[in-house]
Amino acid sequence: MKWRRDIAPPVLLVVILGLGWYFVAKVSGLSSFVLPSPLDVIRAGWETRDLLLEATGTTLLATAIGLVLALVAGIGLAALVDFWPLARRALYPLLVVSQTIQILAIAPILVIWFGFGLAPTVSIVVLFCFFPLTISTADGLSSADPELIALFRAMGANRKQIWRMIRLPSALPSFFTGLRMAVTYSVVAATIGEWVGGAPGLGLYLLRSK
């Protein structure tokens, strides 16, 4: 069956990696603090399951809020850049250059601005996710077929109709590519925000477990 062909390879790979991890942990001679075995990790997770579940829920809440805000801001700015050529020339280079800024370097500043708690964590998630969403969506909007746009204009379509029926659908593949990257970044960003800002969640849980 098709689902077996899709599921079997990753499950088999996970089993092989788990067995390899267990073997290396047992024969390497390293302490369990440096290299715990999979069984040690599972046992520790079960013993602290209540605290771990609570921390996971807090992290996922910050992740969800930050991702939604990044979606709204990113799509809105991408639409502005597409509608207004001057905004594209002014903002697009800054968006690209902003990718070189280390978020970890400005994370303490966000803690100073917003204080400890959920706000700095959400702001870090927004900063991590905002730029990939904006750039990918803006590139997708500008990649619409010019011949199809010319055809619609010849048929009397106005700018809003062209944007809604041509540019927006053509941007969906790029948008979902950016969304996939943003979702990947969001959990890491939330954990970093909690780690730096001391907010309850997986980041603080990891910090206290050292």
Legacy VTK file of the C-alpha trace (Angstrom):
# vtk DataFile Version 3.0
C-alpha trace
ASCII
DATASET POLYDATA
POINTS 210 float
0.000 0.000 0.000
1.085 3.560 -0.722
0.974 4.753 2.890
3.253 1.896 3.906
5.764 2.876 1.232
5.665 6.467 2.497
5.856 5.672 6.209
8.215 2.684 6.252
11.443 4.460 5.115
11.429 7.257 7.737
10.347 4.858 10.501
13.122 2.439 9.537
15.650 5.276 9.476
14.560 6.462 12.943
14.954 2.924 14.302
18.421 2.576 12.797
19.502 5.968 14.143
18.080 5.121 17.578
19.950 1.827 17.705
23.132 3.529 16.545
22.708 6.229 19.196
22.159 3.579 21.899
25.213 1.595 20.779
27.500 4.668 20.712
26.243 5.828 24.119
26.985 2.438 25.659
30.408 1.731 24.115
31.837 5.270 24.052
32.455 5.368 27.798
31.024 8.883 28.062
28.887 9.736 31.058
25.134 9.872 30.626
25.287 13.632 31.279
27.406 14.117 28.144
25.785 11.475 25.935
22.645 9.901 27.386
21.166 6.878 25.686
17.698 7.017 24.115
16.337 5.062 27.071
17.768 7.639 29.489
16.119 10.444 27.530
12.763 8.652 27.475
12.988 7.880 31.186
13.856 11.495 32.093
11.061 12.777 29.877
8.539 10.498 31.578
9.702 11.453 35.066
9.327 15.175 34.323
6.313 14.818 32.037
4.117 17.294 33.910
6.714 20.075 33.864
7.691 19.230 30.294
4.102 19.344 29.043
3.510 22.682 30.762
6.693 24.149 29.258
5.803 22.780 25.816
2.346 24.357 25.982
3.815 27.760 26.902
6.339 27.567 24.064
3.691 26.537 21.537
1.476 29.438 22.633
4.272 31.958 22.041
5.076 30.247 18.747
1.481 30.423 17.528
1.018 34.095 18.478
4.309 35.132 16.917
3.677 33.147 13.745
0.214 34.666 13.263
1.573 38.185 13.755
4.416 37.471 11.341
1.935 36.164 8.775
-0.234 39.269 8.968
2.705 41.681 8.862
4.614 39.750 6.198
1.710 39.355 3.796
0.654 42.966 4.333
4.122 44.328 3.600
4.540 42.025 0.590
1.256 43.322 -0.839
2.367 46.920 -0.222
5.683 46.275 -1.947
3.888 44.723 -4.915
1.281 47.482 -5.238
3.676 50.387 -4.764
6.905 50.210 -6.836
8.545 52.940 -4.765
8.046 50.883 -1.607
9.664 47.914 -3.323
12.730 49.928 -4.299
12.987 51.406 -0.809
12.165 48.413 1.389
13.230 45.303 -0.514
17.012 45.898 -0.190
16.562 46.557 3.529
14.616 43.318 3.929
17.389 41.361 2.231
20.138 43.042 4.264
18.178 42.418 7.469
18.764 38.689 7.009
22.395 39.247 7.990
21.434 40.615 11.427
21.889 38.149 14.248
18.642 37.959 16.184
20.533 36.693 19.223
22.465 39.976 19.298
19.295 42.047 19.638
17.345 39.616 21.825
18.590 41.211 25.092
17.452 44.604 23.781
13.960 43.209 23.246
13.950 41.951 26.820
14.870 45.449 28.008
12.099 46.995 25.898
9.297 44.537 26.638
10.385 43.143 29.985
10.326 39.499 31.008
7.494 37.212 29.991
5.613 36.404 26.813
6.099 39.691 24.922
9.850 39.442 24.155
9.482 35.798 23.179
6.677 36.625 20.733
8.667 39.540 19.309
11.659 37.277 18.640
9.394 34.766 16.879
7.994 37.577 14.724
11.489 38.763 13.796
12.571 35.244 12.858
9.472 34.500 10.756
8.588 37.907 9.315
11.390 38.291 6.783
11.184 34.864 5.043
7.422 35.282 4.683
7.698 38.815 3.306
10.486 38.131 0.833
9.069 34.861 -0.494
5.558 36.308 -0.878
6.851 39.470 -2.560
8.932 37.410 -4.990
5.923 35.225 -5.740
3.698 38.236 -6.427
6.242 39.674 -8.846
6.711 36.377 -10.701
3.272 36.345 -12.337
3.203 35.573 -16.066
3.462 38.933 -17.898
1.691 37.555 -20.958
-1.274 36.493 -18.856
-1.352 39.930 -17.243
-1.310 41.557 -20.696
-4.179 39.321 -21.769
-6.284 40.316 -18.762
-5.549 43.982 -19.382
-6.648 43.587 -22.997
-9.898 42.091 -21.708
-10.489 45.176 -19.539
-9.435 43.857 -16.123
-8.384 46.507 -13.620
-5.373 46.374 -11.343
-7.204 44.844 -8.380
-8.708 42.111 -10.537
-5.297 41.287 -12.006
-3.791 41.150 -8.530
-6.564 38.935 -7.179
-6.860 36.534 -10.115
-3.257 36.362 -11.376
-0.660 37.713 -8.982
-2.092 36.251 -5.789
-2.505 32.671 -7.114
0.961 32.784 -8.695
2.441 33.778 -5.315
1.007 30.798 -3.424
3.909 28.363 -4.089
6.462 30.930 -2.921
4.270 31.867 0.039
4.012 28.272 1.235
7.769 27.856 0.819
8.278 30.860 3.090
5.625 29.571 5.480
7.371 26.228 5.744
10.615 28.003 6.627
8.823 30.271 9.094
7.152 27.359 10.894
10.560 25.682 11.196
12.131 28.844 12.600
9.257 29.690 14.924
9.763 26.974 17.555
13.516 27.592 17.633
12.900 31.336 17.950
10.443 30.843 20.810
12.902 28.619 22.655
15.686 31.174 22.187
13.387 33.951 23.391
12.526 32.033 26.548
16.159 31.188 27.096
17.271 34.825 26.815
14.271 36.407 28.501
13.725 33.898 31.257
10.124 33.311 30.213
8.429 30.046 31.206
8.744 27.438 28.475
11.164 24.980 26.920
13.976 27.540 26.755
13.896 28.163 30.504
13.405 24.438 31.080
16.614 23.715 29.162
18.455 26.475 30.994
17.482 25.129 34.421
18.259 21.528 33.472
21.990 22.246 33.110
LINES 1 211
210 0 1 2 3 4 5 6 7 8 9 10 11 12 13 14 15 16 17 18 19 20 21 22 23 24 25 26 27 28 29 30 31 32 33 34 35 36 37 38 39 40 41 42 43 44 45 46 47 48 49 50 51 52 53 54 55 56 57 58 59 60 61 62 63 64 65 66 67 68 69 70 71 72 73 74 75 76 77 78 79 80 81 82 83 84 85 86 87 88 89 90 91 92 93 94 95 96 97 98 99 100 101 102 103 104 105 106 107 108 109 110 111 112 113 114 115 116 117 118 119 120 121 122 123 124 125 126 127 128 129 130 131 132 133 134 135 136 137 138 139 140 141 142 143 144 145 146 147 148 149 150 151 152 153 154 155 156 157 158 159 160 161 162 163 164 165 166 167 168 169 170 171 172 173 174 175 176 177 178 179 180 181 182 183 184 185 186 187 188 189 190 191 192 193 194 195 196 197 198 199 200 201 202 203 204 205 206 207 208 209
